[in-house]
Amino acid sequence: MDDGELKDLALGLWMNGQQQHLDGDIDRAIELYTKSLGFYPTAEAYTFRGWAYSFQGRMDEAIDECKKAIAVDPAFGNPYNDIGSYLVQKGKVDEAIEWLEKAKTATRYEPRHFPYMNLGRVYAQKGMVLRAIQEFEAALEIHAGEPTCVSALGQLRGVLN
């Protein structure tokens, strides 16, 4: 098989893995992401395998997968955001900030508002209300009406009054 065929095969396996993941079959999703990576390593497959690991509580492995994704494609923003999210889940809030900031500046990233939301949560958790409000407002500039942001802003503004 040539490089293009390998890439197409890997993409199909990754997409099938996503569907299995969404259907709740995490083990099968991991298997498909792993097969995809065997044919053609992509940042997406590493990131999604990490996401699947996180569903199993395997946060350190999830972070490692995201770092592999970044090595393959540093412009892909999802793994930066995911590392930040996993660090928050591990209680390493201060370490998460650096990764979430990197996600905000990544050139290839959807959904772009996620790192702003996550930073809003981090700053709210740290008691930095004004900074949290700024992050949630920035998220709403990207994704107007996003319910989580609207709700969080209402709560944070209530704290200020």
C-alpha positions in Angstrom: 0.0 0.0 0.0 1.2 3.5 -0.7 1.2 6.3 1.9 -2.2 7.7 0.7 -3.9 4.3 1.0 -2.4 3.8 4.5 -3.6 7.2 5.6 -7.1 6.5 4.2 -7.2 3.1 6.1 -6.0 4.8 9.3 -8.7 7.5 8.9 -11.4 4.9 8.5 -10.3 3.0 11.6 -10.1 6.2 13.6 -13.6 7.2 12.5 -14.9 3.8 13.4 -13.2 4.1 16.7 -15.0 7.4 17.3 -18.3 5.8 16.7 -17.6 3.0 19.1 -16.4 5.5 21.6 -19.7 7.5 21.3 -21.6 4.2 21.5 -19.9 3.6 24.9 -17.7 0.7 23.8 -14.4 2.2 25.1 -12.4 -1.0 24.8 -13.3 -1.4 21.1 -12.6 2.2 20.5 -9.1 1.9 21.9 -8.5 -1.2 19.8 -9.6 0.7 16.6 -7.5 3.8 17.5 -4.5 1.6 18.1 -5.0 -0.2 14.7 -5.3 3.2 13.1 -2.0 4.3 14.6 -0.4 1.1 13.4 -1.2 2.1 9.8 -0.6 5.8 9.9 0.1 7.8 13.1 -2.1 10.9 13.4 -2.5 13.4 16.1 -6.3 12.7 16.1 -5.9 9.0 16.8 -3.4 9.6 19.6 -5.7 12.3 21.1 -8.8 10.2 20.9 -7.0 7.1 22.3 -6.0 9.4 25.2 -9.6 10.5 25.6 -10.7 6.9 25.7 -8.1 6.2 28.3 -9.5 9.0 30.4 -12.9 7.3 30.4 -11.1 4.4 32.1 -9.5 6.7 34.7 -6.1 6.2 33.1 -5.2 9.9 33.2 -1.4 9.6 33.1 -1.7 7.4 29.9 -4.2 9.9 28.5 -1.7 12.7 29.0 1.1 10.6 27.4 -1.1 10.0 24.3 -1.8 13.7 24.0 2.0 14.4 24.1 2.4 11.9 21.3 -0.3 13.8 19.4 1.5 17.1 19.8 4.8 15.5 18.6 3.0 14.4 15.4 1.2 17.7 14.9 1.9 20.7 17.2 -0.7 22.8 15.5 -3.6 20.5 16.6 -5.1 22.1 19.6 -7.3 19.3 21.1 -4.4 17.5 22.9 -3.3 20.7 24.6 -6.8 21.3 25.9 -7.2 17.6 26.9 -3.9 17.6 28.9 -5.2 20.7 30.7 -8.5 18.9 31.4 -6.8 15.8 32.7 -4.5 17.8 34.9 -7.5 19.6 36.4 -9.1 16.1 37.1 -5.8 15.1 38.8 -6.0 18.2 41.0 -3.0 19.9 39.3 -4.9 23.1 38.4 -1.9 25.4 38.2 -0.2 23.0 35.8 -3.3 22.9 33.6 -3.2 26.6 32.9 -0.1 26.5 30.6 -1.7 23.7 28.5 -5.0 25.4 28.2 -3.3 28.7 27.1 -1.5 26.7 24.4 -4.8 25.3 23.2 -6.2 28.8 22.8 -3.4 29.7 20.3 -3.3 26.4 18.3 -3.9 27.0 14.6 -5.9 23.8 14.0 -8.6 23.4 16.7 -12.3 22.7 17.0 -14.2 23.3 19.2 -12.2 26.5 19.8 -14.2 27.7 22.8 -13.3 24.7 25.0 -10.0 26.0 26.4 -11.6 29.3 27.4 -14.4 27.4 29.2 -11.8 25.2 30.9 -9.7 28.2 32.0 -12.9 29.9 33.2 -13.5 26.8 35.4 -9.9 26.8 36.6 -9.9 30.5 37.6 -13.3 30.1 39.3 -11.9 27.2 41.3 -9.0 29.4 42.3 -11.3 32.2 43.4 -10.1 34.5 40.6 -13.6 35.6 39.7 -12.8 38.5 37.3 -10.3 36.3 35.3 -12.9 33.5 35.2 -15.5 35.9 33.8 -13.1 37.1 31.1 -12.5 33.5 30.0 -16.2 32.6 29.8 -16.9 35.9 28.0 -14.2 35.0 25.4 -15.7 31.5 25.0 -19.1 33.2 24.3 -17.5 35.4 21.6 -16.5 32.2 19.8 -19.6 30.2 20.6 -22.5 32.5 21.3 -25.1 31.2 23.7 -23.1 28.2 24.9 -25.2 27.1 27.9 -22.4 26.2 30.2 -20.7 29.5 29.8 -24.0 31.5 30.2 -24.7 29.6 33.4 -21.2 30.0 34.8 -21.2 33.7 34.0 -24.5 34.2 35.8 -23.1 32.5 38.9 -19.8 34.4 38.8 -21.5 37.7 38.3 -23.8 36.9 41.3 -20.7 36.4 43.4 -19.6 40.0 42.5 -22.9 41.6 43.6 
